[in-house]
Each structure stands twice: as C-alpha cells, then as structure tokens.
Amino acid sequence: MPSLRAMLPGRGLKVFRLYKAFTSIGRGPENDISIPDARLRDAHAHVQFDGREFHVAALDDACEVLVNGKRRKKHKLSHNEVIRVGSTDLIYSVFDETMPADEGEGAREASALGAYRKLFEFSESLLGNYNVGELLERLMDAVIALTRGDKGFLLLVEEGEPRVKVARNLKHENITDAQGQISDSIVEKVVRTRKPLIISDALHDDEFGSAKSVLHLKLSSVMCVPLLERGNLLGAIYVGNDSVAHLFDQAALEVLTIFSGQASLILRNALLVSELQLDNRMLSEKLEKTRFGDIIGACPAMQEVFRKTQKIATTDISVLITGETGTGKELVARALHRNSPRAAQPLVVINCAALPETLLESELFGHEKGSFTGAAAAKPGLFELADHGTLFLDEIGELAGSLQAKLLRVLEDGSMRRVGSLKERRVDVRLLAATNRNMAEEVQAGRFREDLYYRINVISLYLPPLRERPEDIPLIANHFLEKRLEEAQRPPIEFGKEALELLTRYPWPGNVRELENFIEQAFIWSQHATEITPEHLPTSMKSTSRSPSLRDDTLAGRMSLEKAVMEFEREIILDALKRTNYVQTHAANLLGISRRMLKYRMDTLGIGRPDNSTTQDSEPPIQ
C-alpha cells in the first residue's frame, strides 16, 4: 500500500498509509496527517488518488507545497519524491514503509549493495538444485522480492514461442490467464532484440502506448529482461505495476539484468540435468505401469484392478476385496488407504479368522474394566483406534452372526459400544473388507447377513488367482528375488530358463504368498550359484507323477479345471500335513495360511487325520 513517512516534532517517525481517495494534510487535528506547525493552515493540502496515480495539491495559492524543492500547486507523485509542507518533509513511497529511507547517493549505494547481497544469497541457495519446476517458482519469488512489482511472469521459449511458466501477483497466487496479462509487444521486442527494456508509463509511451495489449491492460510501469546463457535465449522475466507509473528506474533494471544472467546459468544447468533424467524417468514410468504400490501385474485383469483402485481410493465408500488366499488382498487394502484422504491417519488390520468370537468382539469394539474375566483395565477397540482412518477386516466371511449385527450398526450410524459399557461412542471409519469365500453363496445359505453384505459390498474388487495370469509370474518372482538380494547385499543372480518355465507351469494354489515362500527357498539354496535352476526350487514343484497327469486329464476333457485345481490343492495340503506329522498349526505355517483356514480347506476337500497318525493331542481346539 502506498504511504507517506515523516519525522514529526515530538512524535518521531510516522508512517501514513494512503488508502483513501483524499488524504488531508494540515495543522488541524481533524486532518488525516496532522502536523503541529504554525506555518501551516488548518487545512493546507491533500493527496488525491484517481484510481491509477497519486497527486499532491495545495488547497489554495497561499498554501505552499514543495516537491523535490520546487513549489507545486498540483503534482503527480513518483516513488521516493519528497513533499515539504512548512518545515516537515513527507517522503512518498509506493510501498507500505515502516522505516525511513535516507536520501542521496549513499542511500542509493546502500540499496544497490542490499540488492546484490540478495542476488548472491539467492544464487548460493540454489546451487545443486536441478528441479526445474521448483527452480522457476523460486526464481519468480526472488524477482518479486527484488523489484516489488505487483505482478511478475517468467517465460520460457518453447517451440520458438515465449510461454508463461510461472506467474505471480502481490499475493503470490498463480494467475490462471497469465498469457493474457502481459504485453505481447513488449515481450516480442525483448525476445527479438535480446536486450532489457524499461517503460516508466506504458500508456503514454511513444512506442508502446498504442499497442492493443497495453491499452487493454492499462499498463503503467514495466520491466522486461531476457534470459540469456552463452548467447542462447532461454526466455524472459517480466515485471510490472498496473497502478503506479515511474515505479522502476535504471538502477532497478540493472539489478534485474544481473539477476537474469545468474538465473540463466542456474536454469540452463537444471534444464540439462532434466534432459538427462528424462530417459530414466520414461523407463521408470514404463516399469511402474506394471505395479501399483506393492502390487505387481501386467495382465489386463490386474491393470483393471489398478485402474479401479486408483479411482475409488479417493472416496470413502466401503470396498469388498475378493479372491483366493494369497492373491494380495491386504496389499490392495493398503494401497486404497495410502492413496486416500485418510492416508495420514491409521490403517488398522485384523484377520477375523484368527480369533474366537468372544475375543474378536473385544478386539473390534473394546471393553470396559471388569466386563469379563481378565479385563483388568479398560481397552479401546480397533474401531476407536481407526477413528478418522481405515479399518481392514480380512476374512470377513468368518465373522460370527452376532458380530455381523454389531458391525452393521457401526456402518449405519457410526455408533458403537465397548463390551460391558452402556455409553455410545461415535467413530468415523472407512471400512475395507476381504474374503476368499463366495459371499453371495454365504448370504444364500444364511451364513452371512444380506443387509451387511450390501453395506460392505458397495464396490467389489476381484483379484484373479496367479494361475490365471501366468505372464505376471516372472515379474513377481524377479521382484521378490531382487528384494531379497538387496536386503542381503548379495551379488545379482537371475532365474534360468528352465526355472522360469517351471514357475510358470505351476498352478500356485497358495498364489502370490506361496510364490514368495518358494522364492525365499530358492534364494537360500542358490547362495553360491550363478543362476537359479529347478534344483533350487521346492521338490513339490518338480513332481512328475501329479501335475502332468492332472494337466493332461484337464486338457483331454476328462477333468474340469475346477476339479483339477481342487485335486492339486488337496495334494499340496496332504503333503504339508505329512511333512509336519499332521500337526495342523505347523502345516498352516508351512502353507502360509491360518490354522482356521487350513481346517476349512481340509473339511471342504474331505481331508481327515489318518488312523495311524502319531499326532499328539496337544493342539488347542479352534474356537
């Protein structure tokens, strides 16, 4: 905001901001600027603002007003001009001044030194910064700080044309129609001549006053300098003030020109580095198309999962993630949370199949002290811990009926009660759920509430099993191998052709989780090898007595694919049970699934404990 500053007798330095159409000056106390001087009239002069310029005027011929030592009846003010009324000097500034500025050559030298110091500090701060976008933003901020213009633009030459890349006004906001806020004729001359240009009053300039852009924008003070680096034109810097004429002087243009030279060197280096990084970035982007977070997949089905996940992540709707065990349902849930507005808040995960009903209720909703045996203290539940965040219920199909009803209530109105409490608590939680069951069939069979099913299944994401996307198997296998090599700081090693073929043919009943376990084994056994071969893979993959016959029967039409998969899964589970002497806990760990899930698959596939089993009866019952 423009201002007048003065040293007043007995009052020290005073700054008077010029925010009115008329600012009165005189001896009387009713004036906006009251000066106790006997030589002044009660109403002596005023400063007038006509919407573009400020003028000082004496109220009549008897009221003496001096501007820069010359008597004036009315005068258009420029930055740092001195108005004398009586014995008091009022210094006009187009800015909101808070400290006096000494006049004279010494002050100008001090001002120049300050500007050059800013240039040095700016250049030093940007050394080693090769981020072009960030660099342009900081360059523009520095220009505004140096010139104190009320608008600024940084242009780069692209395809032979100068284009605005960064724009600023006094509020440091991007100007949406930046290209239309500059004078094309002024920029064109600077680009053509490659010489700096200063215009004190564009509307009344002999060369540019009639230009359409100048007339349309009603420009006043303008400076424009080229960005040159070893004779190469990179762009231009343009600053202006639409309300104050004669704002900029030759000293300001000199400082801006020096600045543009420094900025050009820094900018050119950043552009060269950016060009060198472009190929790497394009390669990375190509690779990234095959993954979303920690999920890897190049097949059309997984690409569709990535697309949907990206789209629904920003919403608050409930999502049901379906697919076989080990397909990566939790990874999808984590990706949904990580890309959501709730990312800064907790993601709480629980496997509904891992706990008995009584404990699961307490885990989900919390409990009060003394609500049951062993409840020595109050404990918040997972819903409370996930407040304002995300709760992921894995294996939601295992949820007991009583808990289904309580879960439904939370989803309906956001209210819940701890076990043993009558107090209602409000929570704001986004629910994600996953299951390997066919939930429509579970609803049909009466094992899962229909109303809850529709609540959690607003959007459904299906993850295909690994056997249905064989093209992804080498990608995922290499990912797991590279991860382990990096963790162990071992030299690089690759999969041999035969090993990859074996991995691709295998039906993967345990899906990605099983693949990760197999790669872990291969990593261990191949410690001193030059490549991974079939010998480094688990023996169950290399059996010739089972997989080929199943495959042949399936392809010959003697067995359906579903039946073949079930048979193979049955054989894998039986193999795990035999290796662990039918201790289900150990077999489940070997397969990478929960004991409850193992028991469910054994019942489904008709696998029982043999009569001659030596398993001890030490395993706890499944609650």
C-alpha positions in Angstrom: 0.0 0.0 0.0 1.4 3.5 -0.9 2.4 5.6 2.1 4.0 8.9 3.3 6.6 8.8 6.0 7.9 11.7 8.1 9.8 12.8 11.2 7.4 14.8 13.3 8.4 17.0 16.2 8.0 15.2 19.5 6.4 12.2 17.7 9.4 10.6 15.9 9.0 8.6 12.7 5.4 8.3 11.5 4.1 6.3 8.5 0.8 7.4 7.0 -0.8 4.8 4.7 -2.6 6.3 1.7 -5.8 4.2 1.5 -8.4 7.0 0.8 -9.3 8.9 -2.3 -8.4 12.1 -0.4 -5.8 12.2 2.4 -5.9 15.7 4.1 -2.7 17.4 5.4 -2.7 20.4 7.8 -2.3 21.8 11.3 -5.8 21.0 12.5 -6.3 17.8 14.4 -9.2 16.7 12.1 -6.7 16.1 9.3 -5.6 12.6 8.3 -2.0 13.9 8.6 -1.9 16.5 11.4 1.4 18.4 11.7 1.8 20.9 14.6 3.5 23.7 12.5 2.4 27.4 12.8 3.3 27.9 9.2 0.6 25.6 8.0 -3.1 26.3 7.6 -5.6 24.2 9.4 -6.4 22.6 6.0 -3.2 23.0 4.0 -3.0 20.3 1.3 -4.2 16.9 0.3 -3.1 13.7 -1.5 -5.6 12.5 -4.2 -5.8 9.1 -5.7 -7.6 8.9 -9.1 -7.6 5.1 -9.4 -4.2 5.0 -11.1 -2.0 7.7 -9.7 -1.4 9.8 -6.6 -1.3 13.6 -6.8 -0.4 16.1 -4.1 -2.1 19.5 -4.3 -2.2 22.8 -2.3 -5.7 23.8 -1.2 -5.1 27.4 -2.4 -2.3 29.7 -3.6 -1.5 30.8 -0.1 -0.7 27.2 0.9 2.9 26.5 0.0 3.7 22.9 -1.1 7.2 22.0 -2.3 8.0 18.8 -4.2 11.8 18.0 -4.5 12.5 21.6 -3.6 10.2 23.2 -6.2 6.9 24.9 -5.5 3.9 23.0 -6.9 0.2 23.7 -7.0 -0.5 20.1 -8.1 2.0 17.3 -8.8 1.8 13.6 -9.8 3.9 11.7 -7.3 6.7 9.2 -8.1 8.4 6.8 -5.7 10.7 8.4 -3.1 9.7 12.0 -4.0 9.9 14.5 -1.1 6.9 16.7 -0.2 7.7 19.7 2.1 4.9 21.4 3.9 6.1 24.0 6.4 9.3 22.6 7.9 8.2 18.9 7.6 9.3 16.6 4.8 6.9 13.8 3.7 8.5 11.1 1.6 6.2 9.3 -0.8 6.6 5.5 -1.3 4.5 3.2 -3.4 5.0 0.6 -0.6 4.0 0.3 2.9 7.1 1.6 4.6 8.0 1.0 8.2 11.5 2.6 8.4 12.8 5.9 7.0 14.9 5.7 3.9 17.9 8.1 3.8 18.1 10.0 0.5 21.1 10.8 -1.6 23.9 8.9 -3.3 24.9 7.0 -0.1 21.4 5.6 0.3 21.3 4.5 -3.4 24.6 2.7 -3.0 23.4 1.0 0.2 20.2 0.0 -1.6 22.2 -1.4 -4.5 24.5 -3.3 -2.2 21.5 -4.8 -0.5 20.0 -5.9 -3.8 23.3 -7.5 -4.9 23.6 -9.3 -1.5 20.1 -10.7 -2.1 21.3 -11.9 -5.5 24.4 -13.6 -4.0 22.3 -15.3 -1.3 19.7 -16.4 -3.9 22.3 -17.9 -6.2 24.0 -19.7 -3.3 20.8 -21.2 -2.1 20.0 -22.7 -5.5 23.4 -24.4 -6.1 22.8 -28.0 -6.8 19.0 -27.6 -7.3 18.1 -29.3 -10.6 14.3 -29.4 -10.1 13.2 -27.1 -12.9 9.7 -26.6 -11.6 10.9 -25.7 -8.1 13.6 -23.5 -9.6 11.2 -21.5 -11.7 8.9 -20.9 -8.7 11.8 -19.7 -6.6 13.2 -17.5 -9.4 9.8 -15.8 -9.7 9.6 -15.2 -5.9 13.1 -13.7 -5.9 12.1 -11.3 -8.8 9.0 -10.1 -6.9 11.1 -9.5 -3.8 13.8 -7.6 -5.7 11.5 -5.4 -7.8 8.4 -5.1 -5.6 6.2 -5.2 -8.7 2.6 -6.2 -8.2 2.8 -8.8 -11.0 5.5 -10.9 -12.4 5.9 -13.6 -15.1 8.7 -16.0 -16.1 8.6 -17.1 -19.7 10.5 -19.9 -21.4 10.9 -20.2 -25.1 9.2 -23.4 -26.3 9.0 -24.3 -30.0 10.2 -20.8 -30.8 7.5 -19.1 -28.8 7.8 -17.5 -25.3 5.3 -19.1 -23.0 4.4 -18.2 -19.4 5.6 -20.9 -17.0 5.2 -19.2 -13.6 3.1 -16.1 -12.7 2.8 -14.1 -9.5 0.8 -11.2 -8.2 1.2 -9.5 -4.8 -0.4 -12.5 -3.1 1.9 -14.9 -4.8 -1.0 -16.7 -6.5 -0.8 -18.3 -9.9 -2.7 -16.3 -12.5 -4.9 -18.6 -14.5 -4.9 -16.4 -17.6 -1.3 -15.4 -17.3 -0.5 -15.3 -21.0 -3.2 -12.6 -21.4 -1.9 -10.5 -18.6 1.3 -9.4 -20.3 2.1 -7.1 -23.2 2.9 -9.2 -26.2 4.5 -6.3 -28.0 6.9 -5.6 -25.1 7.9 -9.3 -24.7 8.3 -9.6 -28.5 10.7 -6.8 -28.6 12.8 -8.1 -25.8 12.9 -11.6 -27.3 13.8 -10.2 -30.7 16.5 -7.7 -29.6 17.7 -9.8 -26.6 18.1 -6.5 -24.7 16.4 -5.4 -21.4 13.6 -2.9 -21.6 12.1 -0.5 -19.0 9.0 1.6 -19.6 8.0 4.1 -17.0 4.5 4.8 -18.2 3.4 2.3 -20.9 0.1 4.1 -21.7 1.9 7.3 -22.6 4.9 5.6 -24.2 5.6 6.7 -27.8 6.4 3.2 -29.0 4.0 1.0 -27.0 1.2 3.4 -25.9 -0.9 2.5 -28.9 -0.3 -1.3 -28.6 -3.6 -3.2 -28.2 -2.2 -5.2 -25.2 -1.0 -2.1 -23.4 -4.3 -0.3 -24.0 -6.3 -3.3 -23.0 -4.3 -4.0 -19.8 -3.9 -0.3 -18.9 -0.2 -0.9 -18.1 1.9 1.6 -16.2 5.4 0.6 -15.0 7.0 -2.4 -16.9 10.5 -4.1 -16.9 11.3 -7.0 -19.1 14.8 -8.7 -19.4 15.9 -11.6 -21.5 17.2 -14.9 -20.0 20.4 -15.5 -22.0 23.0 -18.2 -21.5 26.0 -18.1 -23.8 24.0 -16.4 -26.5 21.1 -18.9 -26.2 17.7 -17.3 -25.4 16.0 -19.4 -22.7 13.1 -17.0 -22.1 12.4 -13.7 -20.3 11.5 -12.1 -17.0 8.6 -9.6 -17.0 7.5 -7.5 -14.0 5.0 -4.7 -13.9 2.8 -2.5 -11.8 -0.6 -1.5 -13.3 -1.4 1.3 -10.8 1.8 3.3 -10.3 3.8 4.9 -13.1 7.5 5.6 -12.9 8.0 2.8 -10.3 11.1 1.4 -11.8 14.4 3.2 -12.6 17.6 2.3 -14.4 19.2 1.0 -11.2 16.3 -1.5 -10.8 16.7 -2.6 -14.4 20.4 -3.1 -13.9 19.8 -5.3 -10.8 17.2 -7.3 -12.7 19.5 -7.7 -15.7 22.3 -9.0 -13.5 19.8 -11.3 -11.7 18.6 -12.7 -15.1 22.2 -13.5 -16.0 22.7 -15.5 -12.8 19.3 -17.1 -13.1 20.0 -18.2 -16.7 23.2 -20.1 -15.7 21.4 -21.9 -12.9 18.3 -22.6 -15.1 20.4 -23.9 -18.0 22.1 -26.4 -15.8 18.8 -27.5 -14.4 17.4 -28.0 -17.9 20.4 -30.1 -19.0 20.1 -32.3 -16.0 16.3 -32.6 -16.6 17.0 -33.7 -20.2 19.5 -36.3 -18.9 16.9 -37.6 -16.4 14.1 -37.8 -18.9 15.1 -41.2 -20.4 15.4 -42.7 -16.9 12.0 -41.2 -15.9 10.3 -42.6 -19.0 11.8 -46.1 -18.3 10.7 -45.9 -14.7 7.2 -44.9 -15.8 7.1 -47.9 -18.2 8.0 -50.2 -15.4 5.6 -48.5 -13.0 2.7 -49.4 -15.3 3.2 -53.0 -14.2 2.7 -52.2 -10.5 0.5 -50.2 -8.1 2.2 -49.7 -4.8 3.4 -53.1 -3.7 1.1 -54.9 -6.2 2.6 -56.2 -9.4 0.7 -57.1 -12.5 0.9 -56.6 -16.3 -2.0 -58.7 -17.3 -5.3 -56.9 -18.3 -7.1 -58.2 -15.2 -4.6 -56.6 -12.9 -4.3 -53.4 -14.9 -8.1 -53.2 -14.4 -7.6 -53.7 -10.7 -5.0 -50.9 -10.6 -7.4 -48.6 -12.5 -10.3 -49.2 -10.2 -8.1 -48.9 -7.1 -6.8 -45.6 -8.2 -10.3 -44.3 -8.9 -12.0 -45.4 -5.7 -9.1 -44.7 -3.3 -10.1 -41.0 -3.0 -13.6 -41.9 -1.9 -15.0 -43.0 1.5 -17.1 -45.9 0.2 -16.8 -49.4 1.6 -14.9 -51.9 -0.6 -15.0 -55.7 -0.6 -11.9 -57.3 -1.9 -12.4 -60.9 -3.1 -10.0 -63.6 -4.3 -8.3 -66.7 -3.3 -6.0 -66.9 -0.3 -2.6 -65.3 -1.1 -3.7 -63.2 -4.0 -2.7 -59.9 -2.3 -6.0 -58.6 -0.9 -4.3 -56.9 2.1 -1.9 -55.2 -0.4 -4.8 -53.8 -2.2 -6.3 -52.6 1.1 -3.1 -50.8 2.0 -3.0 -49.2 -1.5 -6.5 -47.9 -1.1 -5.7 -46.4 2.3 -2.3 -45.0 1.1 -4.0 -43.1 -1.8 -7.0 -41.9 0.2 -7.5 -38.6 2.1 -7.2 -40.7 5.3 -3.6 -41.7 4.5 -2.2 -39.6 7.4 -4.4 -41.5 9.8 -4.1 -45.1 11.0 -4.8 -48.2 8.9 -5.8 -50.9 11.3 -5.8 -54.6 10.2 -7.4 -57.6 11.7 -7.9 -61.2 10.5 -11.4 -62.2 11.5 -10.5 -65.9 11.2 -7.5 -65.6 13.7 -9.6 -65.0 16.9 -12.5 -66.7 18.5 -15.8 -64.8 18.6 -15.5 -63.7 22.3 -12.1 -62.2 21.8 -12.9 -60.8 18.4 -15.7 -58.7 19.8 -13.4 -57.2 22.4 -10.7 -56.5 19.8 -13.2 -54.8 17.5 -15.2 -52.8 19.9 -13.0 -52.6 23.0 -14.1 -53.4 26.6 -14.5 -51.8 30.0 -12.7 -52.8 33.1 -14.3 -55.8 34.8 -16.6 -56.5 31.8 -15.3 -60.1 31.7 -12.8 -62.3 33.5 -9.3 -61.0 32.8 -10.5 -57.5 31.9 -8.2 -55.7 34.4 -8.4 -52.4 32.6 -10.5 -50.6 30.0 -9.2 -51.0 26.5 -10.3 -49.2 23.3 -11.2 -51.4 20.3 -9.9 -51.3 16.8 -12.8 -49.2 15.6 -11.7 -46.5 18.1 -8.0 -46.9 17.1 -9.0 -46.5 13.4 -11.1 -43.3 14.1 -10.7 -40.9 11.1 -8.7 -43.7 9.4 -9.3 -47.1 7.8 -10.2 -50.5 9.2 -9.4 -53.5 7.2 -11.3 -56.7 8.1 -9.6 -59.7 6.5 -11.6 -62.9 6.1 -14.8 -61.1 6.9 -16.7 -64.2 5.8 -15.6 -65.9 9.1 -17.4 -63.2 11.2 -20.0 -64.7 13.6 -23.6 -63.7 13.3 -23.7 -61.7 16.5 -20.8 -59.6 15.4 -22.3 -59.1 12.0 -25.2 -57.3 13.6 -22.9 -55.1 15.7 -20.7 -54.3 12.6 -23.8 -53.4 10.7 -24.8 -50.8 13.3 -21.4 -49.1 13.2 -21.6 -48.9 9.4 -25.1 -47.5 9.5 -24.8 -44.7 12.0 -21.1 -44.6 13.2 -22.0 -45.6 16.8 -20.7 -48.4 18.9 -20.4 -49.6 22.5 -17.5 -51.2 24.2 -18.1 -54.7 25.8 -19.6 -54.0 29.3 -20.5 -50.4 28.5 -23.8 -48.6 28.0 -22.1 -45.5 26.6 -22.4 -44.8 22.9 -19.3 -43.8 21.1 -19.0 -42.2 17.7 -16.4 -43.2 15.2 -15.5 -42.1 11.7 -14.0 -45.1 10.0 -13.7 -46.2 6.4 -14.3 -50.0 6.1 -12.4 -52.3 3.8 -13.1 -56.0 3.9 -11.7 -59.1 2.2 -12.7 -62.7 1.8 -11.8 -65.8 -0.2 -15.4 -67.0 0.1 -18.2 -66.6 -2.4 -20.2 -64.1 -0.3 -23.3 -64.4 -2.5 -23.5 -68.1 -1.7 -22.8 -67.3 2.0 -25.8 -65.0 2.0 -28.0 -67.5 0.2 -27.0 -70.2 2.7 -27.9 -67.9 5.6 -24.4 -67.7 7.0 -23.9 -64.0 6.3 -26.4 -61.2 6.7 -27.8 -59.9 3.5 -28.0 -56.3 4.8 -24.4 -56.3 5.9 -23.3 -57.8 2.7 -24.7 -54.9 0.7 -23.2 -52.4 3.2 -19.6 -53.8 2.7 -20.0 -54.5 -1.0 -20.6 -51.0 -2.3 -17.6 -51.6 -4.6 -16.1 -55.0 -5.2 -12.6 -55.7 -6.4 -11.7 -59.2 -7.6 -8.1 -60.4 -7.6 -7.6 -63.2 -10.0 -5.5 -66.2 -8.9 -1.9 -66.4 -10.0 -2.6 -69.4 -12.3 -4.9 -67.2 -14.4 -2.2 -64.6 -15.1 1.0 -66.6 -15.9 2.6 -63.6 -17.6 2.8 -61.9 -14.2 4.7 -64.8 -12.6 8.2 -63.9 -13.9 7.7 -60.2 -12.9 6.6 -61.1 -9.4 9.3 -63.7 -9.0 12.0 -61.3 -10.0 10.6 -58.6 -7.7 10.8 -61.0 -4.7 14.3 -62.1 -5.7 15.7 -58.6 -6.2 14.2 -57.5 -2.8 16.0 -60.4 -1.0 19.2 -59.8 -2.9 19.1 -56.1 -1.9 18.3 -56.9 1.8 21.2 -59.4 2.0 23.5 -57.3 -0.2 24.3 -60.2 -2.4 25.5 -60.0 -6.0 22.8 -60.1 -8.6 21.5 -63.5 -9.8 18.9 -64.3 -12.3 16.4 -67.1 -13.0 17.4 -69.7 -15.5 15.1 -70.5 -18.4 14.1 -73.9 -17.0 13.3 -72.4 -13.6 11.1 -69.7 -15.1 9.2 -72.3 -17.2 8.7 -74.4 -14.0 7.4 -71.4 -12.1 5.0 -70.5 -15.0 3.6 -74.0 -15.3 3.0 -74.5 -11.6 -0.8 -73.9 -10.6 0.0 -71.9 -7.4 -2.8 -72.9 -5.1 -1.3 -70.5 -2.5 -1.0 -67.8 -5.1 1.4 -64.9 -4.6 2.1 -65.8 -0.9 3.2 -69.3 -2.0 5.3 -67.8 -4.7 7.1 -65.6 -2.2 7.8 -68.5 0.0 9.2 -70.5 -2.9 11.4 -67.6 -4.0 12.7 -67.4 -0.4 13.7 -71.0 -0.5 15.4 -70.5 -3.9 17.3 -67.6 -2.6 18.7 -69.7 0.3 19.6 -72.7 -1.8 21.2 -70.6 -4.6 23.6 -68.8 -2.3 26.8 -69.7 -4.3 25.1 -70.3 -7.7 25.3 -68.1 -10.8 21.7 -68.6 -11.7 18.5 -70.1 -10.2 17.8 -73.6 -11.6 15.0 -76.1 -10.9 17.2 -77.7 -8.3 16.9 -74.6 -6.1 13.1 -74.7 -6.2 10.9 -76.9 -3.8 10.6 -80.5 -4.7 6.8 -80.3 -4.7 7.0 -78.2 -7.9 9.1 -80.8 -9.7 6.8 -83.8 -9.2 6.2 -85.6 -12.4 3.6 -88.0 -11.0 0.9 -85.5 -10.2 0.9 -82.2 -12.1 1.4 -83.6 -15.6 -1.4 -86.1 -15.1 -3.8 -83.5 -13.8 -2.9 -81.2 -16.7 -3.3 -84.0 -19.2 -6.7 -85.1 -17.8 -7.8 -81.5 -17.8 -6.7 -80.7 -21.4 -8.1 -84.0 -22.6 -11.5 -83.1 -21.2 -11.5 -85.9 -18.6 -11.5 -83.4 -15.8 -12.7 -79.9 -15.4 -10.3 -77.1 -14.5 -12.1 -76.5 -11.1 -11.8 -80.2 -10.3 -8.1 -80.3 -11.3 -7.3 -77.3 -9.1 -9.1 -78.9 -6.1 -7.2 -82.1 -6.6 -3.9 -80.3 -6.8 -4.8 -78.2 -3.7 -5.7 -81.4 -1.9 -2.3 -83.0 -2.7 -0.4 -79.9 -1.6 -2.3 -79.8 1.7 -1.7 -83.5 2.2 2.0 -83.1 1.5 2.2 -80.3 4.1 0.4 -82.4 6.7 2.6 -85.4 6.1 5.8 -83.2 6.4 4.5 -81.9 9.8 3.2 -85.2 11.1 -0.4 -83.9 10.8 0.2 -81.0 13.2 -2.2 -78.5 11.7 -0.6 -75.5 13.2 2.8 -76.4 11.6 1.2 -77.3 8.3 -0.7 -74.0 8.2 2.5 -72.1 8.8 4.2 -74.1 6.1 1.4 -73.2 3.6 1.3 -69.5 4.8 -2.3 -69.6 5.9 -4.2 -69.5 9.2 -5.0 -72.8 11.1 -8.7 -71.9 10.8 -8.4 -71.6 7.0 -6.5 -74.9 6.8 -9.2 -76.6 8.8 -11.8 -75.1 6.5 -10.0 -76.3 3.3 -9.5 -79.8 4.8 -13.2 -80.0 5.5 -14.0 -78.8 2.0 -11.6 -81.2 0.3 -12.5 -84.2 2.6 -9.1 -84.4 4.2 -9.1 -86.1 7.6 -6.5 -87.4 10.1 -5.3 -91.0 9.3 -5.9 -93.6 11.9 -2.1 -94.4 12.1 -1.2 -90.7 12.7 1.2 -90.2 15.6 0.0 -86.6 16.1 -0.1 -85.7 19.8 -3.3 -84.3 21.2 -1.6 -81.2 22.3 -3.0 -78.8 19.7 -5.5 -76.4 21.2 -9.1 -76.6 19.8 -10.1 -74.0 17.2 -12.5 -71.6 18.9 
